[in-house]
Every structure is written in structure tokens, then in C-alpha cells.
Amino acid sequence: MIGTMDISFSWMSRTRTKTKIPLSFFHRSHCERRSSFSCSRVPSKSLALTFNGQVRGRQFCGVSNTGRRGMDADAMPTAQISETFFRNVLGSMEKIYLTKNPTASSIVDLVRRYDGGQLCYDHFAFRTFNVDGCGISAMAQFFLDFGYVARDELRFPKKHLRALWFSPPEHLLDCKGEGVSGPLPRIFISELLVDKLSPEAQAIIKKYTSFSAHGNKYAALASVLGSLTWPTPLFSDYKLLARESEYAAWTLVNGYALNHLTISVHRLKSEVRKIERLNEFIQSNKFKLNTEGGILKISPDGRLLQSSTVADSMLFNFAEGTSESVPASYIEFAERLVLPEYGSLPAEKISEWHRRDGFEVGSADKIFESTSSNQLSRTIA
């Protein structure tokens, strides 16, 4: 059983509240308070972190998913692995992803050739099961060890999903280079709340996750290798899960594979640095975009613009010996606009931390549909 830790939050002179948080969620100084989903900027506040009744320092952070947040130097996470090794791992994840997903590979090459500039990534995304230690924390640990910081939680009640996103070390968010050799991507990890499913679906998922033993410790390695940490699924199990949760079925056959990577549109150099123009360009080359909620997903504040392709399909060899078509991964596009308070800055002075940060539940909910049967079966008009 995973242990828990009492953590008390004391805001300025307000009443202290206490809650229990799994020990696995903390790694040295990788601690930051969970923020709201508000799109307005909130003044910085003083946060006292108390572990098991003992005050362990104070952080000062402005809380908003629209901009960057600062922390005291002594509260900043420290990388436990080298940058070269970390980038090599990301490169291997990217290589497996592009090999298995021809649409994503073709679009990356197409945009890079057309734009003639440096193609950078906004974020990488993964899907997990919140059971037997196979959830968010399993994949997050690798990124936390390199100095990533947990930011905001997002909830998707209808899909029985929860997600967290993680920001890279700030000095590597806006550095030079391209792809995995350039600015490091944000990380978006979601998990299926398995206990919200039917008993039959729960039993199927646990049958596989329990067999993976300590496989959850090697989530990042599984992603690099393109391998499952549990036994090859039965097609009958896959079909049953797909009827109840297409997310569950996808995760059963794809495991910790990169669900999607996202091109940072505003970092492009040509006219396709505007997402509307990029969408037109993608469609003119006969690629199918996710139409759930409209092709362009816009945050309530109008400063986070997203779109995505529909996932590729792949043949999966099930345990019965049959090969069946299942959804693989897709590619996303994100344009982050400059925050109002930095609107007067000249273009050459604009950095990534001057732009809208974070994610939106409403938009992410529709992006999830990129692997749905409804989108995969839709024909291009």
C-alpha cells in the first residue's frame, strides 16, 4: 500500500487546512500548490508547506494557468539526471511515435520543409490507468527527476479522467534548437479513474495491470521501447472496454506510448505560424483534422488555440492470434497568444513565458476525441 503524508496549507493569515496526499506524489522539492483553472492573473501569495506537522519552507507563487509562476530559489527542483540523457530519451520516444504514426511523421516533415524554420514542440501527452500504481505518478517520475514541476490538475467527469501537466525547467523552456534538441516541451499526463467504471471493466483492466508487477516503475522505458508492461491483451477484452471507455481500450493496447506530441505553432516562421492558416495548409494536403467541437478549439480567454489530426489506425496482434485495426496516436497544434500585460512588447522581445500557459478542460476534452471511433470513421468531405 502506498503511504500518505499529511500536508497543511496556510495561506497568509487564513485558516490552515490539512489533507492526505500519496507519498509517491512528492520527489524532493517537486512541490507546488495546485492552482485553479481561472484564466485571470492572480496576485502572488505566500504558501507555507507543512509536512507531517513540520513547516518546510515557504514558496511565493502567482497562481494562474495563463502565465509563468516564480518560486524561491531554494524551492526550485533540482535535476537528478543529465540533460543529454534526458533529451536522448525524449528523442527515442519521438522516434517510436513517428515510426508508428505515418500521419504525424508526414506532417512534421511537411511543416518543417514548408516553414523553413525550426519546428519546436509545445507538449508531449501520455495516457495511463489509475490503478496498481500505473497512473500519472508512474510516468511523471521520470520528468520530475529532471526538474519538471507539477502545475495544474484538470478533471473530465464524463470521461472519468483526471490529468496533470508539468512544466520544464524555466531556462530550458525558451532555449535555442528544434525538436527534442530545442525548448523542452510541457508534459500532459492523464489517467483513467478505473474505480468509476463497471465491475466487469475494472476486472479486465486489473487483470493486466496486476500482471505487470513492478512494470509501472519503467513507464518511461516502455514508452522508449514502444512496449507494453503487461501481457498482450485479448481482443474480447479490448472490445468490451471499447464499448464502455474508448480511452480504456486505447490505453490497453498502447500502454505508455506517446499519445500525441504538439507542434508549437507560434514558434514557426512563415504564415503558418497562425493556427488558422496551418489548419488550412494541413487540410489542403488531405490530412483529416478532429472536428469535435469544431476544428479550432479556443480557450475562454481566447489566448490558447488548439487543433489536432485524427489518430492513425494500426494492426494490433491480439493474444488470440488475430490482427485487428485499433487507433494509434495523433498530432496536435497549439498557438499560445501573448498575455495582455505584455502586449506592448516588440515582437523580438517576446518569450514563451510572456504567452498564455497551461491547458483548458473544455478544449482538452475535445482533443481526447482524436482517437474516438466517431472521428476515425468520419470521411474527409
C-alpha positions in Angstrom: 0.0 0.0 0.0 1.3 3.5 -0.9 1.8 5.6 2.2 0.3 9.1 2.7 1.6 12.3 4.1 -0.3 15.0 6.0 0.2 18.3 4.3 -1.1 21.5 5.7 -1.6 24.7 3.6 -1.5 28.0 5.4 -2.4 31.0 3.2 -1.2 34.3 4.7 -3.3 34.7 7.8 -6.1 32.4 6.7 -7.1 29.1 8.4 -4.8 26.2 7.9 -6.3 23.1 6.2 -5.0 19.6 6.1 -5.2 16.8 3.6 -3.6 13.5 2.9 -1.5 13.1 -0.3 0.2 9.9 -1.5 3.9 9.9 -0.8 4.6 8.9 -4.3 3.5 12.3 -5.5 6.5 14.0 -3.9 10.1 13.9 -5.0 12.4 16.1 -3.0 11.4 19.6 -3.8 9.0 18.9 -6.6 6.2 20.5 -4.7 3.9 23.3 -5.8 0.4 24.2 -4.8 -2.3 23.1 -7.2 -3.9 26.1 -8.9 -7.4 26.9 -10.1 -8.4 26.9 -13.8 -9.1 30.6 -13.8 -7.8 32.4 -16.8 -7.3 35.7 -14.9 -3.9 36.5 -13.3 -3.9 36.1 -9.5 -1.5 38.1 -7.3 1.4 36.2 -5.8 0.7 34.7 -2.4 2.9 33.2 0.3 2.5 29.4 0.7 3.7 27.7 3.8 4.3 24.0 3.1 3.9 21.8 6.2 4.9 18.1 6.0 3.7 15.8 8.9 3.2 18.8 11.1 6.6 20.5 10.4 6.9 23.7 8.3 9.4 23.0 5.5 9.8 26.5 4.0 7.7 29.0 2.1 7.1 29.5 -1.6 5.9 32.6 -3.3 3.9 31.9 -6.4 1.5 33.7 -8.7 -1.3 31.2 -9.4 -2.7 31.1 -12.9 -2.6 28.8 -15.9 -2.2 31.8 -18.1 1.4 32.7 -17.3 4.6 31.6 -15.6 5.0 31.3 -11.9 8.1 32.1 -9.9 9.4 30.3 -6.8 12.1 31.0 -4.3 15.5 29.7 -5.4 15.6 27.2 -2.6 12.3 25.8 -3.6 13.3 25.2 -7.3 13.5 21.5 -8.2 17.0 20.1 -8.9 17.6 17.8 -11.9 18.7 14.3 -10.9 19.7 13.2 -14.5 21.8 14.8 -17.2 20.3 16.9 -19.9 21.9 14.9 -22.7 20.4 11.6 -21.3 17.0 13.3 -20.9 17.0 14.6 -24.4 18.1 11.2 -25.8 15.1 9.6 -24.0 12.7 12.2 -25.5 14.3 11.5 -28.9 13.7 7.8 -28.6 10.0 8.4 -27.6 9.7 10.7 -30.6 11.3 8.2 -33.0 9.0 5.3 -31.9 6.0 7.7 -32.2 6.9 8.9 -35.7 7.6 5.4 -36.8 4.2 4.1 -35.7 2.2 7.1 -36.8 2.7 8.0 -40.5 0.3 10.9 -40.4 2.3 12.6 -37.7 5.6 11.8 -39.4 4.4 13.2 -42.7 3.0 16.4 -41.1 6.3 17.0 -39.2 8.3 16.7 -42.4 5.8 18.8 -44.4 5.6 21.7 -41.9 9.4 21.7 -41.5 10.0 21.8 -45.2 7.3 24.4 -45.9 8.2 26.7 -43.0 12.0 26.5 -43.4 12.5 27.3 -39.8 12.9 25.4 -36.5 10.0 23.2 -35.5 9.5 23.1 -31.8 7.2 21.1 -29.5 4.6 22.6 -27.2 3.9 19.4 -25.2 4.0 15.6 -25.1 1.0 13.7 -23.8 0.5 10.3 -22.3 -2.4 8.2 -21.1 -2.5 5.9 -18.1 -4.7 3.7 -15.8 -5.1 5.0 -12.2 -4.7 1.5 -10.7 -1.9 -0.7 -9.3 0.5 2.3 -9.4 0.1 2.6 -13.2 -1.3 6.2 -13.2 0.1 9.7 -13.6 2.8 9.2 -11.0 4.3 6.3 -12.9 5.1 8.3 -16.0 5.6 11.6 -14.1 8.6 10.5 -12.0 11.0 10.5 -14.9 10.1 14.1 -15.7 10.2 15.2 -12.0 13.7 13.7 -11.7 14.8 16.1 -14.4 13.4 19.1 -12.7 9.9 19.4 -14.2 7.3 20.9 -11.9 3.7 19.7 -11.4 1.3 22.6 -12.3 -2.5 22.3 -12.7 -5.0 19.4 -12.3 -7.8 19.0 -14.8 -10.9 16.9 -14.4 -13.1 15.3 -17.0 -16.1 13.8 -15.1 -18.0 12.4 -18.1 -14.9 10.5 -19.3 -13.8 9.5 -15.8 -10.4 11.2 -16.4 -8.0 13.2 -14.4 -4.9 15.0 -15.7 -1.9 16.9 -14.6 0.5 19.0 -16.6 4.1 19.6 -15.8 6.4 22.5 -16.8 10.1 22.0 -17.7 12.9 23.9 -16.0 12.4 27.5 -17.0 15.8 28.0 -18.5 15.0 25.2 -21.0 11.6 26.4 -21.9 12.8 29.1 -24.4 16.2 27.9 -25.4 17.6 27.6 -29.0 17.3 24.5 -31.2 14.5 22.5 -32.6 12.5 19.3 -31.9 13.7 17.4 -28.8 17.0 19.4 -29.1 15.2 22.7 -28.7 12.9 24.2 -26.0 11.7 21.4 -23.8 8.0 20.5 -24.1 5.4 20.7 -21.4 4.2 17.3 -20.3 0.5 16.4 -20.1 -0.4 13.1 -18.4 -3.9 11.8 -17.9 -5.3 8.8 -16.1 -8.5 6.8 -16.2 -10.3 6.6 -12.9 -10.8 2.9 -13.1 -12.9 2.7 -10.0 -15.6 4.7 -11.8 -16.1 2.0 -14.4 -18.3 -1.1 -14.3 -17.1 -4.0 -12.2 -16.5 -6.0 -15.4 -14.4 -3.3 -16.9 -12.4 -2.9 -13.7 -11.7 -6.6 -13.6 -10.4 -6.6 -17.1 -8.0 -3.7 -16.5 -6.8 -5.0 -13.2 -6.1 -8.4 -14.8 -3.5 -6.8 -17.0 -2.1 -4.1 -14.6 -1.6 -6.6 -11.8 0.4 -8.9 -14.1 2.8 -6.0 -14.9 4.2 -6.5 -11.3 6.6 -3.5 -11.0 6.2 -2.6 -14.6 4.9 0.8 -13.6 8.4 1.7 -12.5 9.5 1.5 -16.1 6.8 3.6 -17.7 9.3 5.9 -19.5 11.3 2.9 -20.6 8.2 1.2 -22.0 7.5 4.4 -24.0 11.0 4.5 -25.4 10.8 0.8 -26.4 7.2 1.0 -27.7 6.3 -1.9 -25.5 3.5 -2.8 -23.1 4.4 -3.6 -19.4 1.5 -6.1 -19.2 0.7 -9.2 -21.3 -0.7 -9.0 -24.8 -4.5 -8.3 -24.4 -7.3 -10.5 -25.6 -9.4 -9.0 -28.4 -12.5 -9.9 -26.4 -11.3 -7.8 -23.5 -10.4 -4.9 -25.9 -13.9 -4.9 -27.4 -15.6 -4.9 -24.0 -13.6 -2.0 -22.8 -14.1 0.0 -26.0 -17.9 -0.2 -25.5 -17.6 1.5 -22.1 -14.5 3.7 -22.5 -12.6 4.2 -25.7 -9.8 5.8 -23.6 -9.5 2.5 -21.7 -9.3 0.4 -24.8 -6.7 2.7 -26.3 -4.5 2.5 -23.2 -4.9 -1.3 -23.0 -3.2 -1.7 -26.4 -0.9 1.3 -26.5 0.2 1.5 -22.9 2.6 4.3 -22.1 3.2 5.1 -25.8 3.3 8.8 -26.7 -0.4 9.6 -27.2 0.5 12.8 -29.1 3.1 15.5 -29.5 2.2 19.0 -30.3 3.8 21.5 -32.7 4.3 24.9 -31.2 2.6 27.0 -33.9 3.6 30.5 -32.8 7.3 29.4 -33.0 7.1 28.8 -36.7 8.4 31.5 -39.1 6.1 31.6 -42.1 2.4 32.4 -42.4 1.6 29.0 -40.9 2.6 30.4 -37.5 -1.1 31.4 -37.3 -3.1 28.2 -36.5 -6.0 29.0 -38.8 -3.6 29.1 -41.7 -1.8 26.0 -40.6 -5.1 24.1 -40.4 -5.9 25.1 -43.9 -2.5 24.0 -45.0 -2.9 20.6 -43.3 -6.3 20.0 -44.8 -5.1 21.1 -48.3 -2.6 18.2 -48.1 -5.5 15.8 -47.5 -5.0 15.1 -43.8 -8.1 14.7 -41.6 -8.5 17.1 -38.6 -10.5 16.4 -35.5 -13.9 18.2 -35.9 -15.3 17.5 -32.4 -16.5 20.9 -31.2 -15.1 22.5 -34.4 -11.7 22.2 -35.9 -10.3 25.1 -33.9 -10.6 24.7 -30.1 -10.4 28.1 -28.3 -10.0 28.7 -24.6 -12.5 31.0 -22.8 -9.9 33.8 -22.7 -9.2 33.4 -26.4 -5.4 33.0 -25.9 -4.9 29.3 -26.3 -5.8 27.9 -29.8 -5.6 24.2 -30.5 -6.4 21.7 -33.2 -5.4 18.1 -33.9 -5.5 15.4 -36.5 -7.5 12.2 -36.2 -5.4 9.3 -35.0 -3.8 6.8 -37.3 -5.0 3.2 -37.2 -2.7 0.3 -36.8 -2.9 -3.5 -36.8 -2.5 -5.0 -33.4 -1.8 -8.7 -32.8 -4.1 -9.8 -30.0 -3.5 -12.8 -27.7 -6.0 -15.0 -29.7 -3.7 -14.8 -32.7 -5.9 -12.3 -34.6 -4.8 -9.0 -36.0 -7.3 -6.2 -35.7 -7.3 -2.4 -36.5 -7.0 -0.2 -33.4 -6.4 3.6 -33.0 -2.8 4.7 -32.6 -1.7 8.2 -32.0 -2.2 11.7 -33.5 -0.5 15.1 -33.7 -1.7 18.3 -32.2 -1.1 22.0 -32.9 -1.1 24.8 -30.3 -0.8 28.6 -30.6 -0.3 30.5 -27.4 -1.0 34.2 -27.7 0.8 36.9 -25.8 -0.7 37.9 -22.4 -2.4 41.3 -22.3 0.2 42.8 -19.9 2.9 42.1 -22.4 1.1 43.3 -25.5 3.2 46.4 -25.8 6.5 44.4 -26.1 8.1 44.4 -29.5 7.9 41.0 -31.2 11.7 40.3 -30.9 11.4 40.7 -27.1 8.5 38.2 -26.7 9.5 34.9 -24.9 7.5 31.8 -24.2 6.8 33.0 -20.6 5.1 36.1 -22.0 2.4 33.9 -23.6 -0.6 32.1 -22.3 0.3 28.9 -20.4 -1.5 25.8 -19.2 -4.4 23.9 -20.6 -8.2 24.1 -20.8 -10.6 21.4 -19.7 -13.1 22.2 -22.5 -10.6 22.1 -25.3 -8.7 19.1 -23.9 -12.0 17.2 -23.6 -12.5 17.6 -27.4 -8.8 16.8 -28.3 -9.3 13.5 -26.5 -11.8 12.6 -29.2 -9.0 12.4 -31.8 -8.8 8.6 -31.0 -12.6 8.0 -30.9 -14.4 5.7 -33.4 -16.6 8.6 -34.4 -13.6 10.6 -35.7 -11.8 7.7 -37.1 -14.8 6.6 -39.2 -15.5 10.1 -40.5 -14.6 10.6 -44.1 -12.9 13.7 -45.5 -15.5 16.0 -47.1 
